[in-house]
Amino acid sequence: MSADSAAEWYARKPWTNQYPPVVARELDVGPEETILGLLLDACERHADRVAFELDGQALTFREWRQRAEHLSRFFVHEWKLEKGDRVVLLMPNIPAFPIALLGAWMAGLVTMSAYTAATSLEFSEHIAAAAPRAIVVLDRIASAFRAATGADQVREMVVSETEDIAGTVPAGGVTFADALARGAQLPPTERSVSPDDLVVMAFTGGTTGVSKAVRTSHRNMRMGVEMLRVAMVEHLPSAGEVAIGLHPFCHSAGLSVNLLTLASRGVTQVLFPDSMDAEKVAAAWRRRSFTFILAGPSFYSRLMAAPSFPDIDFSSLRAAGTGGMALRADVRERWEATTGTPLVQGYGLTETSAPITCEQRQPRFAGSVGFPFPGVELSVRDPDSPTLDAVAPGQIGEIWLRGPFLMAGYHARPDEDARAITPDGWFRTGDLGRVDPNGALYILGRIKDMLLVDGANVYPASIEDAVGAHPGIADVCAVGMPDEDEGERVRLFVVKRDPGLSEADVRAWCEERLADYKQPKRIEFIDALPRSAVDKLLRRELAGWPLA
């Protein structure tokens, strides 16, 4: 197939032939619609339903909008924040997060995502890069932010999970409860927003390069959520059903799938502030029925190992979703054999506002992340070609994306915009993948993570999938290491499930399942693999570990 023929094949979007009958081929969103309008409409239509619940305390959609309105008044009239000013939300999944988010958006502000586990140095970088005017922060993690360079220039609102927060509010600061009470006495805000206004500024995880601030507009976010609402209609819970609100709202998937898409459908979310506590999720699941969960791949391994897991009734579960990194086949198989419910894998990036592919129907395409959603243009290009030509279906290349869901660009980084976005609007993801003749997308990893062993391309995910299937292995990561003869060789980090597992056991397993050039030169046992707040493997940390 010629490059021109391959480009035409992608332009035809053959994957739409695989959509279930209930999934529309195109999106129907008015040119003036915003993500704020979608949420306000949901609060009106589902006013008496519970939107969020934490430790038995419920927040209805009516209360969500009312408290957000009070907070928006405080932002505008007390703090004098201008339209477009940035406010940091530094909280786990607690009701104050959606209240602060909606309140900021009603005031025309831009919310900045930040992980609660971030360091003072990382906060200093965020402040220097994006100059936030205010922060809404949980009391027990506020000290890390206050130690950041420039933090004294950011107005602070402190949230507490308890009644007593004495001594945690800085001079000039205010508690969340006080801000709501004072806002209730102030006049309404009268700010309107347009589709081109910025709504979110999220920093990329930085797991594969320098962290950058991604600028997302109302239109980008609204289109991303609409893709989810249309493409995942068979998987998503409906109004009145109850979902697990575990994946951090500060992450693009947690924001777009849980906080925005589920809320827009009138779904109740039971919140779990600690996204790593599998036993707490399992124990709560024993007591009530959930219809949906989104979590990182490794969380499902922890959940299945939780003492309460065997006692869970999964009869109400529609689907479990995952993404962010490769889902090992053994984890999927164990989950589906135990629960009788599909573990659905998707793909997206911070730059895409929301996931842009997902498994949507049977038959399953094992190992794929499903089909591109309606509204997505996708092409796989040869990164080594001078003209960056499209490759034929089945061939490996860099994944390119285009569509209204794509970011408005990186904040104050024209160099990065020029590198990542072509003049005709294609976004170069930096991810390697292939699309099969049916249109299913397969992710092989980041271009920077690929190993070159004696001239042969080696993809870490393929090694991890094979090695991770060993019943005595709980977790595994493959990285490259220098080799005088072959350029690079595989270095394998293994977390044991079976304490008696030996290096010889792992080598014997690898020899049966991996080609000679993929065999690990070194095998190292460690207690746990380093992961981000959303369970993404921090591969660069392991690649930088010194050789003993």
DOFISE-679390 format. One record per residue (C-alpha): chain; x, y, z; residue in three letters. Coordinates in steps of 0.001 Angstrom, whole numbers, plus 500000, padded with zeros to 6 digits. Layout:
<rs>
[r "A" [X Y Z] "Ala"]
...
</rs>
This chain:
<rs>
[r "A" [500000 500000 500000] "Met"]
[r "A" [501415 503388 499014] "Ser"]
[r "A" [501676 506282 501473] "Ala"]
[r "A" [498840 508075 499651] "Asp"]
[r "A" [496641 504975 499821] "Ser"]
[r "A" [497423 504572 503516] "Ala"]
[r "A" [496498 508220 504180] "Ala"]
[r "A" [493200 507688 502344] "Glu"]
[r "A" [492506 504548 504391] "Trp"]
[r "A" [492817 506462 507679] "Tyr"]
[r "A" [490741 509341 506280] "Ala"]
[r "A" [487852 506917 505615] "Arg"]
[r "A" [487778 506025 509344] "Lys"]
[r "A" [487154 502308 508755] "Pro"]
[r "A" [486824 501752 512504] "Trp"]
[r "A" [483362 503333 512410] "Thr"]
[r "A" [482146 500114 510760] "Asn"]
[r "A" [482830 498379 514070] "Gln"]
[r "A" [480673 500715 516159] "Tyr"]
[r "A" [477623 499199 517840] "Pro"]
[r "A" [474316 500381 516292] "Pro"]
[r "A" [473663 502680 519277] "Val"]
[r "A" [476888 504653 518712] "Val"]
[r "A" [476580 507648 516393] "Ala"]
[r "A" [479228 508114 513701] "Arg"]
[r "A" [479415 511877 514219] "Glu"]
[r "A" [479027 514282 517145] "Leu"]
[r "A" [476154 516715 517468] "Asp"]
[r "A" [477332 519626 519612] "Val"]
[r "A" [476225 523195 518994] "Gly"]
[r "A" [478966 525737 518233] "Pro"]
[r "A" [478190 527768 521365] "Glu"]
[r "A" [478026 524909 523870] "Glu"]
[r "A" [480507 524880 526762] "Thr"]
[r "A" [481461 522330 529398] "Ile"]
[r "A" [480118 524741 532031] "Leu"]
[r "A" [476723 524733 530324] "Gly"]
[r "A" [476677 520924 530334] "Leu"]
[r "A" [477298 520787 534090] "Leu"]
[r "A" [474769 523490 534940] "Leu"]
[r "A" [472166 521683 532863] "Asp"]
[r "A" [472911 518430 534720] "Ala"]
[r "A" [472533 520182 538080] "Cys"]
[r "A" [469103 521427 537009] "Glu"]
[r "A" [467853 518157 535498] "Arg"]
[r "A" [469082 515978 538376] "His"]
[r "A" [468660 518503 541195] "Ala"]
[r "A" [467308 516051 543787] "Asp"]
[r "A" [469693 513201 543020] "Arg"]
[r "A" [472902 512685 544986] "Val"]
[r "A" [475914 513782 542956] "Ala"]
[r "A" [478728 512907 545373] "Phe"]
[r "A" [478956 510933 548570] "Glu"]
[r "A" [481797 510552 551049] "Leu"]
[r "A" [481666 508568 554294] "Asp"]
[r "A" [477872 508654 554288] "Gly"]
[r "A" [477622 512414 553694] "Gln"]
[r "A" [475732 513251 550490] "Ala"]
[r "A" [475837 516279 548205] "Leu"]
[r "A" [472908 516615 545805] "Thr"]
[r "A" [473185 518206 542369] "Phe"]
[r "A" [471137 521169 543661] "Arg"]
[r "A" [473502 521641 546611] "Glu"]
[r "A" [476510 521283 544326] "Trp"]
[r "A" [475362 524146 542113] "Arg"]
[r "A" [474272 526311 545050] "Gln"]
[r "A" [477588 526009 546884] "Arg"]
[r "A" [479528 526524 543670] "Ala"]
[r "A" [477563 529712 543048] "Glu"]
[r "A" [478430 530990 546527] "His"]
[r "A" [482095 530216 545953] "Leu"]
[r "A" [482085 531954 542578] "Ser"]
[r "A" [480734 535103 544249] "Arg"]
[r "A" [483563 534937 546773] "Phe"]
[r "A" [486165 534556 544009] "Phe"]
[r "A" [484797 537536 542098] "Val"]
[r "A" [483698 539993 544810] "His"]
[r "A" [485998 539202 547768] "Glu"]
[r "A" [489179 538117 546027] "Trp"]
[r "A" [488609 540264 542911] "Lys"]
[r "A" [489769 537504 540583] "Leu"]
[r "A" [489501 538429 536930] "Glu"]
[r "A" [488133 536288 534138] "Lys"]
[r "A" [490884 533953 532933] "Gly"]
[r "A" [492812 534010 536225] "Asp"]
[r "A" [494103 530617 537302] "Arg"]
[r "A" [493192 528797 540510] "Val"]
[r "A" [494945 525632 541688] "Val"]
[r "A" [492840 522756 543045] "Leu"]
[r "A" [495038 520737 545395] "Leu"]
[r "A" [492735 518136 546905] "Met"]
[r "A" [491984 514442 546630] "Pro"]
[r "A" [488508 513236 545622] "Asn"]
[r "A" [486389 514989 548240] "Ile"]
[r "A" [483173 517005 547659] "Pro"]
[r "A" [485082 520295 547916] "Ala"]
[r "A" [486847 519471 544627] "Phe"]
[r "A" [483757 519515 542357] "Pro"]
[r "A" [482362 522497 544292] "Ile"]
[r "A" [485576 524481 543784] "Ala"]
[r "A" [485831 523404 540136] "Leu"]
[r "A" [482284 524433 539254] "Leu"]
[r "A" [482559 527629 541297] "Gly"]
[r "A" [485756 528623 539521] "Ala"]
[r "A" [484233 527932 536106] "Trp"]
[r "A" [481114 529956 536969] "Met"]
[r "A" [483472 532836 537796] "Ala"]
[r "A" [485209 532493 534424] "Gly"]
[r "A" [488406 531195 536006] "Leu"]
[r "A" [490798 528522 534747] "Val"]
[r "A" [491384 525572 537060] "Thr"]
[r "A" [494882 524109 537335] "Met"]
[r "A" [495268 520452 538187] "Ser"]
[r "A" [497911 519430 540708] "Ala"]
[r "A" [498654 516061 542293] "Tyr"]
[r "A" [498413 515964 546069] "Thr"]
[r "A" [501729 514092 546190] "Ala"]
[r "A" [503621 516816 544311] "Ala"]
[r "A" [506727 518265 545939] "Thr"]
[r "A" [507504 521873 546783] "Ser"]
[r "A" [509936 521975 543874] "Leu"]
[r "A" [507225 520825 541466] "Glu"]
[r "A" [504836 523448 542827] "Phe"]
[r "A" [507554 526078 542339] "Ser"]
[r "A" [507797 525045 538681] "Glu"]
[r "A" [504011 525246 538281] "His"]
[r "A" [503864 528704 539868] "Ile"]
[r "A" [506688 529993 537701] "Ala"]
[r "A" [505167 528533 534531] "Ala"]
[r "A" [501518 529510 534958] "Ala"]
[r "A" [501294 532201 537687] "Ala"]
[r "A" [498141 531062 539527] "Pro"]
[r "A" [496317 533727 541526] "Arg"]
[r "A" [494668 531422 544086] "Ala"]
[r "A" [494611 527901 545465] "Ile"]
[r "A" [492009 525704 547145] "Val"]
[r "A" [494034 523247 549202] "Val"]
[r "A" [493473 520453 551709] "Leu"]
[r "A" [494834 521412 555119] "Asp"]
[r "A" [497035 518349 555658] "Arg"]
[r "A" [498927 518824 552388] "Ile"]
[r "A" [499098 522630 552354] "Ala"]
[r "A" [502612 522799 553843] "Ser"]
[r "A" [504230 521417 550672] "Ala"]
[r "A" [502644 524166 548607] "Phe"]
[r "A" [503527 526903 551086] "Arg"]
[r "A" [507193 525894 550888] "Ala"]
[r "A" [507223 526460 547129] "Ala"]
[r "A" [508928 529511 545672] "Thr"]
[r "A" [506296 532136 544864] "Gly"]
[r "A" [503577 530530 546992] "Ala"]
[r "A" [503275 533667 549126] "Asp"]
[r "A" [501869 535464 546077] "Gln"]
[r "A" [498965 532989 545765] "Val"]
[r "A" [495770 533584 547738] "Arg"]
[r "A" [494872 530541 549802] "Glu"]
[r "A" [491590 528838 550673] "Met"]
[r "A" [491928 525890 553037] "Val"]
[r "A" [489707 522815 553002] "Val"]
[r "A" [489508 520373 555884] "Ser"]
[r "A" [488231 516819 556212] "Glu"]
[r "A" [487539 517564 559901] "Thr"]
[r "A" [485964 520382 561853] "Glu"]
[r "A" [489204 521538 563491] "Asp"]
[r "A" [491684 523336 561222] "Ile"]
[r "A" [493110 525719 563800] "Ala"]
[r "A" [496605 526823 562897] "Gly"]
[r "A" [496427 525625 559296] "Thr"]
[r "A" [495146 528829 557683] "Val"]
[r "A" [497852 531373 556826] "Pro"]
[r "A" [497525 535087 557405] "Ala"]
[r "A" [495219 536489 554761] "Gly"]
[r "A" [493819 533037 554025] "Gly"]
[r "A" [490293 531749 554513] "Val"]
[r "A" [488658 528424 555239] "Thr"]
[r "A" [486461 526776 552637] "Phe"]
[r "A" [483455 526983 554964] "Ala"]
[r "A" [484000 530703 555570] "Asp"]
[r "A" [484327 531395 551850] "Ala"]
[r "A" [481007 529640 551184] "Leu"]
[r "A" [479284 531513 554019] "Ala"]
[r "A" [480620 534895 552909] "Arg"]
[r "A" [479836 534181 549266] "Gly"]
[r "A" [476209 533430 550160] "Ala"]
[r "A" [475841 537063 551293] "Gln"]
[r "A" [477309 538547 548111] "Leu"]
[r "A" [475522 539475 544862] "Pro"]
[r "A" [475436 536965 541979] "Pro"]
[r "A" [478241 536898 539453] "Thr"]
[r "A" [477380 537887 535908] "Glu"]
[r "A" [480226 536410 533910] "Arg"]
[r "A" [479645 534533 530694] "Ser"]
[r "A" [482065 532134 529047] "Val"]
[r "A" [482560 531240 525408] "Ser"]
[r "A" [483710 527976 523799] "Pro"]
[r "A" [487147 529442 523077] "Asp"]
[r "A" [487782 530536 526679] "Asp"]
[r "A" [490304 528428 528587] "Leu"]
[r "A" [488806 526234 531296] "Val"]
[r "A" [491590 523878 532439] "Val"]
[r "A" [495364 524097 532536] "Met"]
[r "A" [496837 520698 533348] "Ala"]
[r "A" [500478 519772 533622] "Phe"]
[r "A" [501515 516673 531757] "Thr"]
[r "A" [502797 513964 534037] "Gly"]
[r "A" [506418 514466 533105] "Gly"]
[r "A" [507016 510685 533107] "Thr"]
[r "A" [508539 510823 529623] "Thr"]
[r "A" [509936 514342 529378] "Gly"]
[r "A" [509763 517889 530683] "Val"]
[r "A" [506395 518692 532260] "Ser"]
[r "A" [504371 521256 530287] "Lys"]
[r "A" [501119 523103 530965] "Ala"]
[r "A" [498366 521998 528586] "Val"]
[r "A" [495791 524699 527739] "Arg"]
[r "A" [492263 523276 527336] "Thr"]
[r "A" [489290 525361 526207] "Ser"]
[r "A" [485590 524920 526943] "His"]
[r "A" [485146 523616 523386] "Arg"]
[r "A" [487994 521102 523744] "Asn"]
[r "A" [486628 519740 527008] "Met"]
[r "A" [483010 519769 525862] "Arg"]
[r "A" [483878 517795 522732] "Met"]
[r "A" [485998 515342 524703] "Gly"]
[r "A" [483156 514631 527102] "Val"]
[r "A" [480642 514354 524259] "Glu"]
[r "A" [482829 511715 522613] "Met"]
[r "A" [482738 509706 525837] "Leu"]
[r "A" [478983 510125 526232] "Arg"]
[r "A" [478353 508909 522674] "Val"]
[r "A" [480987 506195 522265] "Ala"]
[r "A" [480706 504579 525702] "Met"]
[r "A" [476938 504647 525969] "Val"]
[r "A" [476768 500874 526496] "Glu"]
[r "A" [479330 500970 529339] "His"]
[r "A" [478422 504134 531244] "Leu"]
[r "A" [476000 504109 534184] "Pro"]
[r "A" [472734 506015 533936] "Ser"]
[r "A" [471007 508578 536146] "Ala"]
[r "A" [470389 507255 539637] "Gly"]
[r "A" [473028 504524 539400] "Glu"]
[r "A" [476099 504540 541650] "Val"]
[r "A" [479720 504590 540479] "Ala"]
[r "A" [483056 504451 542248] "Ile"]
[r "A" [484756 507875 542247] "Gly"]
[r "A" [488308 506625 542713] "Leu"]
[r "A" [490461 507887 539836] "His"]
[r "A" [491843 511301 540929] "Pro"]
[r "A" [489825 514245 539618] "Phe"]
[r "A" [493114 516116 539148] "Cys"]
[r "A" [494007 513656 536368] "His"]
[r "A" [492614 514154 532865] "Ser"]
[r "A" [490820 510777 532825] "Ala"]
[r "A" [489403 511202 536331] "Gly"]
[r "A" [488204 514686 535411] "Leu"]
[r "A" [486705 513866 532024] "Ser"]
[r "A" [485259 510412 532747] "Val"]
[r "A" [484246 510536 536401] "Asn"]
[r "A" [483708 514138 537382] "Leu"]
[r "A" [482337 515473 534086] "Leu"]
[r "A" [480856 512630 532036] "Thr"]
[r "A" [479242 510727 534904] "Leu"]
[r "A" [477976 513929 536494] "Ala"]
[r "A" [476457 515016 533178] "Ser"]
[r "A" [474438 511766 533221] "Arg"]
[r "A" [473118 512226 536761] "Gly"]
[r "A" [475204 509409 538232] "Val"]
[r "A" [475953 509250 541963] "Thr"]
[r "A" [479651 508884 542757] "Gln"]
[r "A" [480951 507454 546020] "Val"]
[r "A" [484290 509180 546542] "Leu"]
[r "A" [487531 507560 547683] "Phe"]
[r "A" [490206 510163 548529] "Pro"]
[r "A" [492986 507553 548669] "Asp"]
[r "A" [493245 506190 545131] "Ser"]
[r "A" [495634 503443 546261] "Met"]
[r "A" [493492 501948 549061] "Asp"]
[r "A" [492106 498844 547367] "Ala"]
[r "A" [490830 497268 550590] "Glu"]
[r "A" [488674 500313 551399] "Lys"]
[r "A" [487115 500133 547929] "Val"]
[r "A" [486518 496385 548293] "Ala"]
[r "A" [484977 496796 551741] "Ala"]
[r "A" [482628 499514 550495] "Ala"]
[r "A" [481718 497371 547475] "Trp"]
[r "A" [480652 494559 549796] "Arg"]
[r "A" [478088 496867 551393] "Arg"]
[r "A" [476460 498263 548240] "Arg"]
[r "A" [476172 497779 544491] "Ser"]
[r "A" [478327 499768 542074] "Phe"]
[r "A" [477820 499911 538327] "Thr"]
[r "A" [481127 501426 537133] "Phe"]
[r "A" [484746 501851 538160] "Ile"]
[r "A" [487714 503544 536477] "Leu"]
[r "A" [491223 502823 537787] "Ala"]
[r "A" [494802 502259 536681] "Gly"]
[r "A" [495777 498729 535593] "Pro"]
[r "A" [497816 497947 538706] "Ser"]
[r "A" [494907 498947 540978] "Phe"]
[r "A" [492923 495979 539694] "Tyr"]
[r "A" [495733 493648 540783] "Ser"]
[r "A" [495653 495182 544267] "Arg"]
[r "A" [491864 495043 544361] "Leu"]
[r "A" [491791 491348 543466] "Met"]
[r "A" [494303 490711 546271] "Ala"]
[r "A" [492195 492578 548878] "Ala"]
[r "A" [490718 490366 551638] "Pro"]
[r "A" [487171 491635 550965] "Ser"]
[r "A" [487303 491036 547213] "Phe"]
[r "A" [485931 487447 547167] "Pro"]
[r "A" [482763 488583 548961] "Asp"]
[r "A" [481789 491310 546441] "Ile"]
[r "A" [478572 490939 544437] "Asp"]
[r "A" [479391 492098 540885] "Phe"]
[r "A" [475926 491518 539428] "Ser"]
[r "A" [475253 495262 539011] "Ser"]
[r "A" [478612 496136 537437] "Leu"]
[r "A" [478298 497338 533826] "Arg"]
[r "A" [481996 497757 533073] "Ala"]
[r "A" [485368 498490 534588] "Ala"]
[r "A" [487605 500932 532754] "Gly"]
[r "A" [491352 501409 532685] "Thr"]
[r "A" [494097 503220 530790] "Gly"]
[r "A" [497271 505225 531237] "Gly"]
[r "A" [499559 502276 530549] "Met"]
[r "A" [499399 498815 529052] "Ala"]
[r "A" [496927 496394 530624] "Leu"]
[r "A" [498556 493010 531076] "Arg"]
[r "A" [496608 490098 529643] "Ala"]
[r "A" [496794 488104 532889] "Asp"]
[r "A" [495214 490950 534889] "Val"]
[r "A" [492360 491268 532393] "Arg"]
[r "A" [491766 487522 532322] "Glu"]
[r "A" [491687 487170 536126] "Arg"]
[r "A" [489332 490139 536485] "Trp"]
[r "A" [486874 488977 533847] "Glu"]
[r "A" [486918 485353 535051] "Ala"]
[r "A" [486162 486497 538609] "Thr"]
[r "A" [483637 489272 537991] "Thr"]
[r "A" [482025 488198 534726] "Gly"]
[r "A" [482347 491829 533576] "Thr"]
[r "A" [484670 493260 530905] "Pro"]
[r "A" [487747 495232 531881] "Leu"]
[r "A" [487672 497877 529157] "Val"]
[r "A" [490902 499538 528057] "Gln"]
[r "A" [491077 503026 526558] "Gly"]
[r "A" [493680 505509 525381] "Tyr"]
[r "A" [494094 509246 525711] "Gly"]
[r "A" [496488 511957 526784] "Leu"]
[r "A" [496311 515177 528774] "Thr"]
[r "A" [496488 516965 525419] "Glu"]
[r "A" [493298 515245 524170] "Thr"]
[r "A" [491026 516500 527008] "Ser"]
[r "A" [489567 512991 527450] "Ala"]
[r "A" [490154 509387 526343] "Pro"]
[r "A" [489818 509163 522563] "Ile"]
[r "A" [489585 505379 522054] "Thr"]
[r "A" [487965 502518 523929] "Cys"]
[r "A" [486803 498974 523442] "Glu"]
[r "A" [483163 499358 522456] "Gln"]
[r "A" [481745 495960 521561] "Arg"]
[r "A" [482335 492269 521016] "Gln"]
[r "A" [484261 490588 519538] "Pro"]
[r "A" [487212 491705 521636] "Arg"]
[r "A" [490440 492619 519900] "Phe"]
[r "A" [492865 491254 522473] "Ala"]
[r "A" [495611 493683 523407] "Gly"]
[r "A" [494056 496681 521691] "Ser"]
[r "A" [492746 499903 523237] "Val"]
[r "A" [489682 499703 521015] "Gly"]
[r "A" [488448 501999 518275] "Phe"]
[r "A" [488815 505758 517849] "Pro"]
[r "A" [485738 507633 519023] "Phe"]
[r "A" [483388 509639 516795] "Pro"]
[r "A" [485034 512966 515989] "Gly"]
[r "A" [488575 511545 516120] "Val"]
[r "A" [490913 511699 513149] "Glu"]
[r "A" [493777 509259 513585] "Leu"]
[r "A" [496776 508427 511442] "Ser"]
[r "A" [499875 506302 512046] "Val"]
[r "A" [503000 507889 510535] "Arg"]
[r "A" [506553 506760 509879] "Asp"]
[r "A" [508659 508931 512229] "Pro"]
[r "A" [511817 508077 510270] "Asp"]
[r "A" [510404 509143 506910] "Ser"]
[r "A" [511548 512593 505714] "Pro"]
[r "A" [507939 513363 504761] "Thr"]
[r "A" [506409 511575 507783] "Leu"]
[r "A" [504218 509411 505535] "Asp"]
[r "A" [501253 507385 506724] "Ala"]
[r "A" [502022 503682 507127] "Val"]
[r "A" [499780 500848 505983] "Ala"]
[r "A" [497365 499197 508435] "Pro"]
[r "A" [499230 496747 510631] "Gly"]
[r "A" [502535 498612 510393] "Gln"]
[r "A" [504079 500388 513378] "Ile"]
[r "A" [504545 504139 513526] "Gly"]
[r "A" [503858 507263 515563] "Glu"]
[r "A" [500211 507959 516412] "Ile"]
[r "A" [498926 511301 515120] "Trp"]
[r "A" [495576 512780 516168] "Leu"]
[r "A" [493365 515628 515023] "Arg"]
[r "A" [489988 516943 516136] "Gly"]
[r "A" [488145 519567 518231] "Pro"]
[r "A" [489019 517712 521453] "Phe"]
[r "A" [492706 518628 521091] "Leu"]
[r "A" [494281 521175 523411] "Met"]
[r "A" [494609 524830 522517] "Ala"]
[r "A" [498380 524417 522883] "Gly"]
[r "A" [501052 524467 525591] "Tyr"]
[r "A" [501191 527511 527846] "His"]
[r "A" [503995 529889 526877] "Ala"]
[r "A" [505855 527132 524990] "Arg"]
[r "A" [505765 528006 521272] "Pro"]
[r "A" [508758 525704 520785] "Asp"]
[r "A" [506762 522734 522064] "Glu"]
[r "A" [503714 523747 520025] "Asp"]
[r "A" [505845 523786 516886] "Ala"]
[r "A" [507323 520396 517697] "Arg"]
[r "A" [504053 518668 518570] "Ala"]
[r "A" [501430 520320 516324] "Ile"]
[r "A" [501717 520422 512532] "Thr"]
[r "A" [500559 523446 510511] "Pro"]
[r "A" [497444 521516 509414] "Asp"]
[r "A" [496439 520702 512993] "Gly"]
[r "A" [497778 517175 513577] "Trp"]
[r "A" [499097 516391 517063] "Phe"]
[r "A" [502171 514157 517205] "Arg"]
[r "A" [501621 512057 520340] "Thr"]
[r "A" [505095 510531 520681] "Gly"]
[r "A" [503393 507143 521143] "Asp"]
[r "A" [504170 504145 518960] "Leu"]
[r "A" [501294 502019 517750] "Gly"]
[r "A" [499543 500289 514901] "Arg"]
[r "A" [495983 500036 513621] "Val"]
[r "A" [494787 496628 512409] "Asp"]
[r "A" [492596 496227 509279] "Pro"]
[r "A" [489460 496427 511462] "Asn"]
[r "A" [490525 499804 512827] "Gly"]
[r "A" [491503 498644 516337] "Ala"]
[r "A" [494409 500593 517826] "Leu"]
[r "A" [497346 498906 519577] "Tyr"]
[r "A" [499743 500939 521733] "Ile"]
[r "A" [503359 499777 521919] "Leu"]
[r "A" [504721 502509 524170] "Gly"]
[r "A" [506542 505801 523932] "Arg"]
[r "A" [509043 506301 521150] "Ile"]
[r "A" [511613 507295 523781] "Lys"]
[r "A" [511058 504021 525675] "Asp"]
[r "A" [511686 501725 522704] "Met"]
[r "A" [514876 499664 522921] "Leu"]
[r "A" [517189 499005 519991] "Leu"]
[r "A" [518834 495590 520510] "Val"]
[r "A" [521371 494761 517792] "Asp"]
[r "A" [519299 496741 515289] "Gly"]
[r "A" [515938 495209 516301] "Ala"]
[r "A" [513121 497223 517866] "Asn"]
[r "A" [512047 495945 521291] "Val"]
[r "A" [508897 497277 522943] "Tyr"]
[r "A" [508880 497076 526760] "Pro"]
[r "A" [505111 496483 526939] "Ala"]
[r "A" [505395 493237 524965] "Ser"]
[r "A" [508030 491922 527369] "Ile"]
[r "A" [506034 492982 530428] "Glu"]
[r "A" [502910 491308 529078] "Asp"]
[r "A" [504729 487994 528603] "Ala"]
[r "A" [506687 488039 531867] "Val"]
[r "A" [503788 489406 533932] "Gly"]
[r "A" [501720 486322 533126] "Ala"]
[r "A" [503937 484275 535472] "His"]
[r "A" [501764 483334 538483] "Pro"]
[r "A" [504579 484178 540891] "Gly"]
[r "A" [505034 487721 539586] "Ile"]
[r "A" [502955 490634 540888] "Ala"]
[r "A" [504458 493430 538804] "Asp"]
[r "A" [507183 493884 536210] "Val"]
[r "A" [508962 496614 534254] "Cys"]
[r "A" [511390 496329 531331] "Ala"]
[r "A" [513862 499119 530555] "Val"]
[r "A" [516991 499415 528457] "Gly"]
[r "A" [520583 499199 529602] "Met"]
[r "A" [523774 499933 527609] "Pro"]
[r "A" [525537 496988 525998] "Asp"]
[r "A" [528902 497147 524220] "Glu"]
[r "A" [528047 494420 521717] "Asp"]
[r "A" [524372 495004 520947] "Glu"]
[r "A" [523837 498682 521787] "Gly"]
[r "A" [521093 497977 524324] "Glu"]
[r "A" [519787 494998 526251] "Arg"]
[r "A" [516747 494414 528408] "Val"]
[r "A" [516918 495101 532128] "Arg"]
[r "A" [514005 493573 534031] "Leu"]
[r "A" [512619 494716 537391] "Phe"]
[r "A" [510332 492189 539094] "Val"]
[r "A" [508012 492407 542104] "Val"]
[r "A" [507349 488971 543565] "Lys"]
[r "A" [503925 487523 544314] "Arg"]
[r "A" [505541 484234 545325] "Asp"]
[r "A" [508329 484858 547873] "Pro"]
[r "A" [510101 481727 546626] "Gly"]
[r "A" [510439 483000 543072] "Leu"]
[r "A" [514055 482883 541878] "Ser"]
[r "A" [515983 484506 539064] "Glu"]
[r "A" [516305 481063 537458] "Ala"]
[r "A" [512497 480732 537478] "Asp"]
[r "A" [512106 484046 535682] "Val"]
[r "A" [514805 483227 533136] "Arg"]
[r "A" [513224 479871 532339] "Ala"]
[r "A" [509860 481580 531823] "Trp"]
[r "A" [511417 484200 529535] "Cys"]
[r "A" [513275 481602 527467] "Glu"]
[r "A" [510000 479864 526658] "Glu"]
[r "A" [508154 483032 525652] "Arg"]
[r "A" [510607 485609 524329] "Leu"]
[r "A" [512927 485684 521331] "Ala"]
[r "A" [516659 485580 522082] "Asp"]
[r "A" [517190 489308 521514] "Tyr"]
[r "A" [514382 490110 523981] "Lys"]
[r "A" [515878 488022 526794] "Gln"]
[r "A" [516735 490128 529873] "Pro"]
[r "A" [520423 490591 530510] "Lys"]
[r "A" [519722 491529 534122] "Arg"]
[r "A" [516839 490569 536411] "Ile"]
[r "A" [516437 492558 539620] "Glu"]
[r "A" [513868 491962 542363] "Phe"]
[r "A" [512423 495036 544099] "Ile"]
[r "A" [509640 495551 546643] "Asp"]
[r "A" [507480 497838 544471] "Ala"]
[r "A" [507678 499656 541166] "Leu"]
[r "A" [507649 503471 541337] "Pro"]
[r "A" [504289 504847 540188] "Arg"]
[r "A" [502635 508240 539867] "Ser"]
[r "A" [499542 509367 541762] "Ala"]
[r "A" [497388 507814 539030] "Val"]
[r "A" [499261 504493 539018] "Asp"]
[r "A" [501310 505228 535889] "Lys"]
[r "A" [504625 503417 535906] "Leu"]
[r "A" [507544 505827 536312] "Leu"]
[r "A" [509743 503994 533849] "Arg"]
[r "A" [512370 506740 533687] "Arg"]
[r "A" [513143 506344 537397] "Glu"]
[r "A" [513989 502689 536921] "Leu"]
[r "A" [515942 503361 533732] "Ala"]
[r "A" [518127 505746 535733] "Gly"]
[r "A" [518871 503323 538577] "Trp"]
[r "A" [522618 502640 538814] "Pro"]
[r "A" [523824 499195 537866] "Leu"]
[r "A" [525070 497296 540892] "Ala"]
</rs>
